[in-house]
Structure formats: C-alpha cells, structure tokens
C-alpha cells in the first residue's frame, strides 16, 4: 500500500523534547499523531471511491492504528483484509487511465495521497500545539 509522508515542521525540536522528557512529551506527541490521523481521515473518507462501502469502512475495521505515549507511531489506511482491492484502486489507478472516473461522484484516484495533502496544514498545527504544550508543561 502507499506510504505517504507529511513533513512536520520543527520535528528536530520535538525529537529533542521526546529524548529529554519522554514522559511529558510522549503524551502530547501521541495526542498530536492521533488528532492528525483524525484530520487525514476527515479529508480522505469523502474522496475514497465507494461502490459497496467496504473500502471506506475498512479504515475503521483494522486499517487505522493509533499512537500511545510509549509507541509514537500511528497509521491510517484501508484494511487490506477487508478491502483487498484497495491496492488496485489506489496504486494501480492511473490518472487519466481506464479507471479515471471513480464510481461515486466526488471521489478521487490516489485518494490517500490527496487526503493527506489536504490535511497537511492541520497536521502541522497539531504538532506546533504539541510542542507548545510540552513547553508549557515543562514551565510548570
């Protein structure tokens, strides 16, 4: 499946805070990751092609993993066990090709990339907020 990267501003500062203050930083960074997943989901669901609804619902049936303060990794995407054709619909769906018009009005090819792109500004805001919260907690 596609791996889409969003560049986080001031990531080096966040990494230093996590290394120096893992207990305080972990909570805020996990929260930022999870809110970011929600932002990406909010942008991606409406543009995900829908015929039976399995692909859209697969995000909530094992396709999404949330971060914890001890495990600062979160993922968002379809569950390939529920919707195995997701790879085809996303990665093999060439723009302007045979399947250029997804079946549902308003849906887009490369929907995961587009959803992440649309959410990038809010994702960065989440991490700025996390850095501010870490700073505020350390100042107490």
N, C-alpha and C positions, 0 to 999 in steps of 0.2 A: 504494500500500500504506500501511498505517497507520504513522504516525510517533509513537512513544511516547517520552516524555521522563521520565527519572528525575532528580529534583532531587538534586544532590550537595552534601552539607554541606561547608562551608569551601572551596567552589570558588574563591572570590576569593583565598584563600591559595595554592591550587595554581596558579592563573594567574600570580600574582606570582612564585612559585618557578620556573615554566617560563620566564617572561620574563627573570628574573635569572640563572638557571643552567640553560639549555636542555639541555646535555649530561647533567647529573646527573638532572634532573627528567624529561626525556623518557623515559628508560629505565623509571623507576618508574611514571610515569603510563601508559605503553603497557602495562606489565605489569598495572596495575590495570584498565585497559579490557579487556584480553584475558581476565583472570580473571572480570571481570563478565559478559562475553559467555558464558563457560562457565557461570556461575551462572544466567543467564537461560535459556540453552539447557536446563540441567538441569531447570528448572521448566516450560519450555514444551513440550518434546518429549512428555512423557506425556499432556498435555491437548490436544495437536494432533489434530484429527479424522483418522481413518485408515480408508480403505477399501481403497486399493491400496498405500499406503505411500509414494507419490510425494511427497506434501506433506511428510511427516516427513523423508524422505531428502533433500529439496531444500535443507534448511538446510546440509547438508554438500556439496552439489553446486553451489556458487557463490552461495549465499544469504548466507553469512557472510564478512565481511571483517574481518581483524584489524588492530590498530593497530601502528605502528612508532614508534620514538623520534623520527623525523623527520615522521611523519604520524600525529598523535594523534586518529585517527578510526577507530572500529570500528562495524560494523553487524551486526545479526543479524536474519534473517528468511528466508522461503522464496524460492527462486529462481523467479521468475515464468515463466522459460522452461521450467523442468521441470514446474512445477505452476501453470499459468496461472489455474486456478480458485481460487487462494489468496485473491485479492481478494474473490471472491464468498463463500467460506467464512468469511473473517474480517470484512470490512467490510459485506457485504450480508446478513449472517446475523443478523436482528433477534432480540433476546431475546424469547422467547415467540411468535415468528412461526411460519411454516410449517415451518421447519427447526430448531425449538427443541431437538430431540433429536439431537445428532450421532450418527453411526452406531456409534461404538465407546464402550462403557461407560467412564466416567471422563474422556472428552474434553469440552471446553467450547467454546461460541461465544466469540468475542473472545479467543481463546487467547493471542495475542501480548500483549495488554494484561494479561491475568491472569498470565501467566508473568513479565512484568516487575514487576508489582505484588508477586508472591510473592518475587521476588529482591531487592527494593529494600533491605532491611536489609543483606544480604550485600554488595551493590554499594557501599553507603556505607562498610561496614567495609573494603572493598578500597581505597577512596580515602583513608581515615584511615591505613591501613597505608602507602600510598604516601607520604603527607605525612610520616609518622614516618621512613620510610626515607630520604627526601630530607634531612630534618633530621639524621639520623644520619650520612649520607654527608658532609654539609657540616661536621659537627663533627669529622670525622677529620683 
